Amino acid sequence: MSVNVVDLAYEEAGSGHPLLLIHAGVADRRMWDDTWGAFADRYRVIRPDLRGYGETPLPDGPFVYAADMAELLRGLDVRRAHVIGVSMGGSVAMDLALAHPELVDRLVLVAPGLSGWEWGEEAQAGFAAEEAAVEAGDLDEASWVAVRMWLDGPSRMPDQVDSELRRRVFEMQRHALAYENDKAEGGWLVADRRGRMAEITSPSLMVVGDLDQPDMVDIARHMADQIPGARLEVMEGVAHLPPMEAPQAFIGLVVPFLEGGTGS
């Protein structure tokens, strides 16, 4: 679908109340493969590739992920949808909820980032290692750095994480790095998202893995405190990508919340 002058790739399945799934920045829409069928049994599910991910290009010029999501929903005649966003996708979902509350029903934010957060030394070291690999032109190593940082997490060795899962995340991240375009300028609908969290009106559920980077757990707790009525769920035994690491547990946690429960 043409959305804000980009050919935005997406998939749609199922029927019922619309549900928009926004992938993480180390993934693309394929990260929902393990939950796709279960969600489609209950909802009209829509999973796009954001610009520069999967099958959606990253053309020159300014863009806003949340603006693309709003136009995608309108183009599909969706008046109001539940929204689940993971990591960077969580930030996009929050931006959408703040700028277009009329489009967002229930909101699930999974390990979202937060603008202005002061990252700890371990996270900063990971960011620096990935950046150094990119600058050296070693996109394979940059992708594995991301896998180690976000999928393995700070407390597990690579051999403690399913090898096929690691390969899937590597391939999605490596594909995204190939799209890098210095002439593409990303932005936000709401610049001060951190200062305006109290304005979110959608019933909200925060989800984070207990094996994620400590900063992500702290961010989730902070956001749950700031968003009115938000609930926090810490999933055991997973790191940054709960829908991929523990799809059945994730479905079991999220669906009751989407159906009107508290998520606890």
N, C-alpha and C positions, 0 to 999 in steps of 0.2 A: 504494500500500500504506500502511495506517495504521502508523506507526512512532513510538512514544513520543508519541502524541496529535497527530501531524502527518501530513497526507496527502502522503507522500514520493513524488515522481515519479521513475521510473526506467525504463530499457529493458534488455532482456536478449536476447541472440542467441547462436547457436553452441552447441557442445557440447564436452565435454572438461573439463579442469581449470578450476575457476572463476577468473576474473580480475576484480577490482574496480578500476574506473577512477574516481579522485576528481579533479574538475576544479579549476582555479585560481580564486582569488578575483576575478579580472577576467573570468571566463568562466562557463559553465555546462556541462551535459553535452554540448552541441553542439560543444565544443572537440575532441571525439574523432571528429567526423564523418570526418576524413581517414584515421584509423587503424582505424576501427570494423570495416570489412569484413575487413581483414587479421588483426585480432585474433580476430574471430568465426570465421575459417577454422580457427583452432587451439584456441580456448578457449571455455568458457561465459562470455561477457563480460557484465558488469553495469555500467551507468553511471547513477548517480543524479544528481539535482539536489539539492545541499545546501539546507538551509533558507535562504530568501531569495534563491534563484537559480532561473532557468529557470521551471519550473512548480510548484515547491515553495514554499508560503507561509512567512512568518515571523511566527508568532503571538506573542502576549504570553507572558512568562514565561521561566524558565531553560531552557537546552538545552545539549547537548554534541554536536558534530558526530560525534565518534568513537563515542559511544553510539548515535547513529542508525545509523551504518554497521554496528556490531555487531548491532543488532536487525534491520537489513535482511538481513544475511547469514543470520542464524538463521531469519528469516521465509521465506527462500528455500531453507531446508534445506541451506545451504552450511556444511560443517563446517570447511573450511580453504580459503583462497583466496590466490593471488598478489595483491598490491596495488600499484598505481601511483598516486602522488599528485603533483600539480604545484603548486608555490608553496604557497598556503594549504592546498591539498589534500595536499601533502607533509607539512605539519605535522599534519594530521588523520590521515594514514596512520601517522606515527610515534607519535602518541598511541594509536592502535589497536594497533599492534605492541607497545607497552610495557604497555598495560593488559590486552590480550587476545592474548598471544602464541600461544595455541592456535588462533586464527582466521587467523593470517597465515603463509603459506608463504614465498614470496620477496617481497622488498620493494624497490621502485624509487622513489626520492625524487628528483624533478625540481625543481631550484632551490627547495628548501623554505626557509621562513623559520625563524628561531630566536629563541625568547624571550630577552630580555635583551641582544640584540645591539646594540652601539653603532654606529648607522648613520653613514655619512659625510655630508659637507655636501651633496653632490649629491642623494642619496636623501632627506635631510631636506627639501631645497627642494621636491622633487617631492611629498612627503607634504603639506607645507604648502600648496602650490598647489592640490592636490585638495581639501583640507579647506576652504580659503577659497572655492573655487567652490561646494562643497556648502552652506556657510553662507550664501552669497549667493543660493542657490536656483537656480544655473545648473548643472543636472545634465548638460546636454550638454557644457559646458566641463570639468566634473569627469571625465566619461568620456573626453574627448579627452586630458586630462592623463594619465590612466591608460594610454591607448594609446601616447602618446609616451614615457612612462616605461618601460613594460614590453614593449611590442611593438617599437617603434622602437629603444629602448635608448639609451644615452648617446653612442654614436658614429655614429649614422645619422640622416640627415634623413628626414622623412616621405616624400619622393618616392623614397627608396631602398628602401622597403618596399612590398610588393604592396598596392595600394589596396583590393582586395576583402577581403584578410585584415584590413586595418585596419578596414574597415566591419564585418566580422563581430565583431571584438573590441569595437568601440564599441557595437554593438547589445546584446551580452551584458552588458557593464558597465552600460550605461544602463538596461537592464531590471532589473538587480540593485539599482541605486540607488533605483529607484522603490519597492522593498520596504522601505526603511529603517524601522525600528521601534524607538524608544527604550525600549519596554517589553519588548523581547526581550533576554535576558541570556545571552550565550554563555559557555561555560566549557570546561574540559578534564578528561579523566579523570585525567591525570598532570600535576600542576601544574609540577613541576620536570623538564620534558622535557630541558632542556639539561644538567642535572646527572646524568641517568640514561641517557644515550645508550649507555653501556657495557653496559647491561642488555639491549639489543636482541639477540635470539637468531636472528632471521631472516637468512638470507643477503641482503646488501643491496648495491644499486648506486646510487651517486649520479650524477646527470646534470645538467650545467649548460651553458648556451651561452656561448661566449667573448665574445659581444656583449651579454651581460646586464649589469646594474648590477654594478660591481666588488664591492660588498658581497655579492652573491649568489654570486659565484665564491669569495670568501673563506669564506663560510658553508659552501659545498659542500666545500671542502678541509678545513675544520675538522671537519665532521661525518664525513667519510671517515676522518679520523684517529682519531675518538673511537668510532665504531661498530665493534665487533670484526669483522675480516675484510672490511670494506666496501671496494668498489672505486670509483674516481672516473673518470668519462668526461667530458671537455670537448668538446662538439660545436662544430665550427667554423661560422662564418657565421650563427649564430642567436642570438637574445636569450633572452627569458624563457619562451617558449612553444614549445619544440622540437617537440612533437607536431603543432602547427599549421604551423610554418614549414618543417619538413623531415620530413614524415610517413614517407617511405620510409626515410630514414636512421635515424629514431628506431626504426622497426620492426626494422631490421637490427641495431641496437645492443641493443635490449631483449629480443627473442625468444630469442637464444642464451643470454642470462643466465637467462631464465625456464625454459629447457629444461635448465638445470643447468650452463651454462658460467660463466665468470668475468665476462663482460660486457666483456672487453677484446679 
